[in-house]
């Protein structure tokens, strides 16, 4: 029972870890793209 509990906790921790990593990458890409778009707009107008 104890090992099963730790395995489930480990699985939950890994999923949370991957979720945060993927989310941070997506947010980073979105923010950099947004700033690039802003620079493009400023240079155009």
PDB file of N, CA, C and O in Angstrom:
ATOM      1  N   UNK A   1       0.840  -1.204   0.000  1.00  0.00           N
ATOM      2  CA  UNK A   1       0.000   0.000   0.000  1.00  0.00           C
ATOM      3  C   UNK A   1       0.879   1.260   0.000  1.00  0.00           C
ATOM      4  O   UNK A   1       0.598   2.227  -0.707  1.00  0.00           O
ATOM      5  N   UNK A   2       1.931   1.225   0.796  1.00  0.00           N
ATOM      6  CA  UNK A   2       2.795   2.401   0.873  1.00  0.00           C
ATOM      7  C   UNK A   2       3.505   2.663  -0.456  1.00  0.00           C
ATOM      8  O   UNK A   2       3.597   3.806  -0.904  1.00  0.00           O
ATOM      9  N   UNK A   3       4.001   1.605  -1.075  1.00  0.00           N
ATOM     10  CA  UNK A   3       4.695   1.788  -2.353  1.00  0.00           C
ATOM     11  C   UNK A   3       3.727   2.288  -3.419  1.00  0.00           C
ATOM     12  O   UNK A   3       4.092   3.130  -4.240  1.00  0.00           O
ATOM     13  N   UNK A   4       2.513   1.785  -3.413  1.00  0.00           N
ATOM     14  CA  UNK A   4       1.523   2.240  -4.390  1.00  0.00           C
ATOM     15  C   UNK A   4       1.242   3.737  -4.194  1.00  0.00           C
ATOM     16  O   UNK A   4       1.106   4.482  -5.165  1.00  0.00           O
ATOM     17  N   UNK A   5       1.158   4.159  -2.958  1.00  0.00           N
ATOM     18  CA  UNK A   5       0.891   5.564  -2.667  1.00  0.00           C
ATOM     19  C   UNK A   5       2.039   6.437  -3.191  1.00  0.00           C
ATOM     20  O   UNK A   5       1.804   7.475  -3.810  1.00  0.00           O
ATOM     21  N   UNK A   6       3.269   6.012  -2.941  1.00  0.00           N
ATOM     22  CA  UNK A   6       4.409   6.805  -3.404  1.00  0.00           C
ATOM     23  C   UNK A   6       4.473   6.821  -4.928  1.00  0.00           C
ATOM     24  O   UNK A   6       4.822   7.842  -5.522  1.00  0.00           O
ATOM     25  N   UNK A   7       4.142   5.707  -5.562  1.00  0.00           N
ATOM     26  CA  UNK A   7       4.145   5.669  -7.028  1.00  0.00           C
ATOM     27  C   UNK A   7       3.112   6.638  -7.587  1.00  0.00           C
ATOM     28  O   UNK A   7       3.379   7.346  -8.557  1.00  0.00           O
ATOM     29  N   UNK A   8       1.937   6.668  -6.975  1.00  0.00           N
ATOM     30  CA  UNK A   8       0.903   7.593  -7.450  1.00  0.00           C
ATOM     31  C   UNK A   8       1.361   9.034  -7.243  1.00  0.00           C
ATOM     32  O   UNK A   8       1.167   9.883  -8.113  1.00  0.00           O
ATOM     33  N   UNK A   9       1.963   9.304  -6.098  1.00  0.00           N
ATOM     34  CA  UNK A   9       2.451  10.657  -5.842  1.00  0.00           C
ATOM     35  C   UNK A   9       3.541  11.038  -6.842  1.00  0.00           C
ATOM     36  O   UNK A   9       3.584  12.169  -7.326  1.00  0.00           O
ATOM     37  N   UNK A  10       4.415  10.088  -7.143  1.00  0.00           N
ATOM     38  CA  UNK A  10       5.474  10.360  -8.109  1.00  0.00           C
ATOM     39  C   UNK A  10       4.878  10.657  -9.481  1.00  0.00           C
ATOM     40  O   UNK A  10       5.321  11.571 -10.176  1.00  0.00           O
ATOM     41  N   UNK A  11       3.882   9.883  -9.857  1.00  0.00           N
ATOM     42  CA  UNK A  11       3.224  10.101 -11.151  1.00  0.00           C
ATOM     43  C   UNK A  11       2.580  11.485 -11.198  1.00  0.00           C
ATOM     44  O   UNK A  11       2.705  12.204 -12.189  1.00  0.00           O
ATOM     45  N   UNK A  12       1.891  11.850 -10.117  1.00  0.00           N
ATOM     46  CA  UNK A  12       1.247  13.168 -10.056  1.00  0.00           C
ATOM     47  C   UNK A  12       2.303  14.273 -10.131  1.00  0.00           C
ATOM     48  O   UNK A  12       2.111  15.273 -10.823  1.00  0.00           O
ATOM     49  N   UNK A  13       3.410  14.090  -9.422  1.00  0.00           N
ATOM     50  CA  UNK A  13       4.473  15.091  -9.449  1.00  0.00           C
ATOM     51  C   UNK A  13       5.067  15.225 -10.850  1.00  0.00           C
ATOM     52  O   UNK A  13       5.332  16.334 -11.314  1.00  0.00           O
ATOM     53  N   UNK A  14       5.274  14.096 -11.516  1.00  0.00           N
ATOM     54  CA  UNK A  14       5.839  14.150 -12.870  1.00  0.00           C
ATOM     55  C   UNK A  14       4.884  14.835 -13.838  1.00  0.00           C
ATOM     56  O   UNK A  14       5.305  15.643 -14.666  1.00  0.00           O
ATOM     57  N   UNK A  15       3.605  14.513 -13.733  1.00  0.00           N
ATOM     58  CA  UNK A  15       2.635  15.148 -14.636  1.00  0.00           C
ATOM     59  C   UNK A  15       2.590  16.655 -14.383  1.00  0.00           C
ATOM     60  O   UNK A  15       2.549  17.446 -15.324  1.00  0.00           O
ATOM     61  N   UNK A  16       2.596  17.046 -13.106  1.00  0.00           N
ATOM     62  CA  UNK A  16       2.594  18.474 -12.784  1.00  0.00           C
ATOM     63  C   UNK A  16       3.855  19.145 -13.319  1.00  0.00           C
ATOM     64  O   UNK A  16       3.802  20.247 -13.865  1.00  0.00           O
ATOM     65  N   UNK A  17       4.986  18.466 -13.156  1.00  0.00           N
ATOM     66  CA  UNK A  17       6.252  19.015 -13.627  1.00  0.00           C
ATOM     67  C   UNK A  17       6.222  19.230 -15.139  1.00  0.00           C
ATOM     68  O   UNK A  17       6.573  20.305 -15.625  1.00  0.00           O
ATOM     69  N   UNK A  18       5.803  18.206 -15.877  1.00  0.00           N
ATOM     70  CA  UNK A  18       5.739  18.338 -17.336  1.00  0.00           C
ATOM     71  C   UNK A  18       4.721  19.401 -17.738  1.00  0.00           C
ATOM     72  O   UNK A  18       4.932  20.144 -18.697  1.00  0.00           O
ATOM     73  N   UNK A  19       3.623  19.466 -17.002  1.00  0.00           N
ATOM     74  CA  UNK A  19       2.590  20.461 -17.314  1.00  0.00           C
ATOM     75  C   UNK A  19       3.142  21.876 -17.173  1.00  0.00           C
ATOM     76  O   UNK A  19       2.923  22.723 -18.038  1.00  0.00           O
ATOM     77  N   UNK A  20       3.858  22.126 -16.083  1.00  0.00           N
ATOM     78  CA  UNK A  20       4.413  23.464 -15.864  1.00  0.00           C
ATOM     79  C   UNK A  20       5.485  23.785 -16.901  1.00  0.00           C
ATOM     80  O   UNK A  20       5.566  24.915 -17.383  1.00  0.00           O
ATOM     81  N   UNK A  21       6.309  22.791 -17.247  1.00  0.00           N
ATOM     82  CA  UNK A  21       7.359  23.020 -18.244  1.00  0.00           C
ATOM     83  C   UNK A  21       6.737  23.370 -19.593  1.00  0.00           C
ATOM     84  O   UNK A  21       7.151  24.331 -20.241  1.00  0.00           O
ATOM     85  N   UNK A  22       5.746  22.591 -20.013  1.00  0.00           N
ATOM     86  CA  UNK A  22       5.092  22.841 -21.301  1.00  0.00           C
ATOM     87  C   UNK A  22       4.389  24.195 -21.282  1.00  0.00           C
ATOM     88  O   UNK A  22       4.453  24.948 -22.253  1.00  0.00           O
ATOM     89  N   UNK A  23       3.718  24.499 -20.173  1.00  0.00           N
ATOM     90  CA  UNK A  23       3.020  25.783 -20.065  1.00  0.00           C
ATOM     91  C   UNK A  23       4.005  26.948 -20.136  1.00  0.00           C
ATOM     92  O   UNK A  23       3.751  27.936 -20.824  1.00  0.00           O
ATOM     93  N   UNK A  24       5.118  26.834 -19.432  1.00  0.00           N
ATOM     94  CA  UNK A  24       6.100  27.921 -19.450  1.00  0.00           C
ATOM     95  C   UNK A  24       6.694  28.101 -20.845  1.00  0.00           C
ATOM     96  O   UNK A  24       6.930  29.229 -21.278  1.00  0.00           O
ATOM     97  N   UNK A  25       6.938  26.993 -21.550  1.00  0.00           N
ATOM     98  CA  UNK A  25       7.469  27.090 -22.913  1.00  0.00           C
ATOM     99  C   UNK A  25       6.458  27.779 -23.825  1.00  0.00           C
ATOM    100  O   UNK A  25       6.821  28.644 -24.622  1.00  0.00           O
ATOM    101  N   UNK A  26       5.187  27.393 -23.705  1.00  0.00           N
ATOM    102  CA  UNK A  26       4.145  27.989 -24.546  1.00  0.00           C
ATOM    103  C   UNK A  26       4.009  29.479 -24.244  1.00  0.00           C
ATOM    104  O   UNK A  26       3.917  30.300 -25.157  1.00  0.00           O
ATOM    105  N   UNK A  27       3.997  29.820 -22.960  1.00  0.00           N
ATOM    106  CA  UNK A  27       3.875  31.232 -22.572  1.00  0.00           C
ATOM    107  C   UNK A  27       5.091  32.019 -23.070  1.00  0.00           C
ATOM    108  O   UNK A  27       4.952  33.137 -23.565  1.00  0.00           O
ATOM    109  N   UNK A  28       6.276  31.431 -22.938  1.00  0.00           N
ATOM    110  CA  UNK A  28       7.492  32.108 -23.405  1.00  0.00           C
ATOM    111  C   UNK A  28       7.433  32.354 -24.911  1.00  0.00           C
ATOM    112  O   UNK A  28       7.749  33.450 -25.374  1.00  0.00           O
ATOM    113  N   UNK A  29       7.037  31.358 -25.663  1.00  0.00           N
ATOM    114  CA  UNK A  29       6.926  31.508 -27.120  1.00  0.00           C
ATOM    115  C   UNK A  29       5.883  32.572 -27.455  1.00  0.00           C
ATOM    116  O   UNK A  29       6.106  33.400 -28.338  1.00  0.00           O
ATOM    117  N   UNK A  30       4.760  32.557 -26.766  1.00  0.00           N
ATOM    118  CA  UNK A  30       3.710  33.537 -27.033  1.00  0.00           C
ATOM    119  C   UNK A  30       4.205  34.954 -26.748  1.00  0.00           C
ATOM    120  O   UNK A  30       3.961  35.874 -27.530  1.00  0.00           O
ATOM    121  N   UNK A  31       4.894  35.121 -25.633  1.00  0.00           N
ATOM    122  CA  UNK A  31       5.372  36.455 -25.249  1.00  0.00           C
ATOM    123  C   UNK A  31       6.428  36.945 -26.238  1.00  0.00           C
ATOM    124  O   UNK A  31       6.395  38.105 -26.650  1.00  0.00           O
ATOM    125  N   UNK A  32       7.358  36.081 -26.622  1.00  0.00           N
ATOM    126  CA  UNK A  32       8.395  36.508 -27.563  1.00  0.00           C
ATOM    127  C   UNK A  32       7.783  36.821 -28.921  1.00  0.00           C
ATOM    128  O   UNK A  32       8.167  37.801 -29.559  1.00  0.00           O
ATOM    129  N   UNK A  33       6.839  36.006 -29.368  1.00  0.00           N
ATOM    130  CA  UNK A  33       6.173  36.281 -30.639  1.00  0.00           C
ATOM    131  C   UNK A  33       5.425  37.607 -30.565  1.00  0.00           C
ATOM    132  O   UNK A  33       5.437  38.389 -31.516  1.00  0.00           O
ATOM    133  N   UNK A  34       4.775  37.856 -29.431  1.00  0.00           N
ATOM    134  CA  UNK A  34       4.031  39.098 -29.280  1.00  0.00           C
ATOM    135  C   UNK A  34       4.967  40.300 -29.344  1.00  0.00           C
ATOM    136  O   UNK A  34       4.644  41.300 -29.985  1.00  0.00           O
ATOM    137  N   UNK A  35       6.107  40.215 -28.696  1.00  0.00           N
ATOM    138  CA  UNK A  35       7.056  41.327 -28.727  1.00  0.00           C
ATOM    139  C   UNK A  35       7.627  41.507 -30.130  1.00  0.00           C
ATOM    140  O   UNK A  35       7.859  42.633 -30.568  1.00  0.00           O
ATOM    141  N   UNK A  36       7.852  40.400 -30.831  1.00  0.00           N
ATOM    142  CA  UNK A  36       8.328  40.509 -32.215  1.00  0.00           C
ATOM    143  C   UNK A  36       7.284  41.183 -33.089  1.00  0.00           C
ATOM    144  O   UNK A  36       7.620  42.002 -33.945  1.00  0.00           O
ATOM    145  N   UNK A  37       6.029  40.844 -32.880  1.00  0.00           N
ATOM    146  CA  UNK A  37       4.943  41.468 -33.638  1.00  0.00           C
ATOM    147  C   UNK A  37       4.885  42.968 -33.323  1.00  0.00           C
ATOM    148  O   UNK A  37       4.686  43.790 -34.217  1.00  0.00           O
ATOM    149  N   UNK A  38       5.060  43.309 -32.054  1.00  0.00           N
ATOM    150  CA  UNK A  38       5.065  44.722 -31.674  1.00  0.00           C
ATOM    151  C   UNK A  38       6.212  45.464 -32.350  1.00  0.00           C
ATOM    152  O   UNK A  38       6.020  46.566 -32.864  1.00  0.00           O
ATOM    153  N   UNK A  39       7.396  44.872 -32.352  1.00  0.00           N
ATOM    154  CA  UNK A  39       8.542  45.508 -33.004  1.00  0.00           C
ATOM    155  C   UNK A  39       8.288  45.664 -34.496  1.00  0.00           C
ATOM    156  O   UNK A  39       8.633  46.689 -35.084  1.00  0.00           O
ATOM    157  N   UNK A  40       7.694  44.661 -35.100  1.00  0.00           N
ATOM    158  CA  UNK A  40       7.378  44.728 -36.531  1.00  0.00           C
ATOM    159  C   UNK A  40       6.404  45.874 -36.808  1.00  0.00           C
ATOM    160  O   UNK A  40       6.581  46.637 -37.758  1.00  0.00           O
ATOM    161  N   UNK A  41       5.376  45.984 -35.967  1.00  0.00           N
ATOM    162  CA  UNK A  41       4.383  47.047 -36.141  1.00  0.00           C
ATOM    163  C   UNK A  41       5.046  48.418 -35.951  1.00  0.00           C
ATOM    164  O   UNK A  41       4.787  49.347 -36.716  1.00  0.00           O
ATOM    165  N   UNK A  42       5.901  48.539 -34.929  1.00  0.00           N
ATOM    166  CA  UNK A  42       6.563  49.820 -34.686  1.00  0.00           C
ATOM    167  C   UNK A  42       7.492  50.189 -35.841  1.00  0.00           C
ATOM    168  O   UNK A  42       7.588  51.360 -36.209  1.00  0.00           O
ATOM    169  N   UNK A  43       8.164  49.213 -36.406  1.00  0.00           N
ATOM    170  CA  UNK A  43       9.075  49.513 -37.514  1.00  0.00           C
ATOM    171  C   UNK A  43       8.295  49.839 -38.790  1.00  0.00           C
ATOM    172  O   UNK A  43       8.765  50.599 -39.636  1.00  0.00           O
ATOM    173  N   UNK A  44       7.107  49.261 -38.918  1.00  0.00           N
ATOM    174  CA  UNK A  44       6.314  49.511 -40.126  1.00  0.00           C
ATOM    175  C   UNK A  44       5.641  50.883 -40.075  1.00  0.00           C
ATOM    176  O   UNK A  44       5.555  51.570 -41.092  1.00  0.00           O
ATOM    177  N   UNK A  45       5.169  51.280 -38.902  1.00  0.00           N
ATOM    178  CA  UNK A  45       4.419  52.538 -38.797  1.00  0.00           C
ATOM    179  C   UNK A  45       5.205  53.607 -38.050  1.00  0.00           C
ATOM    180  O   UNK A  45       4.716  54.724 -37.875  1.00  0.00           O
TER     181      UNK A  45
END
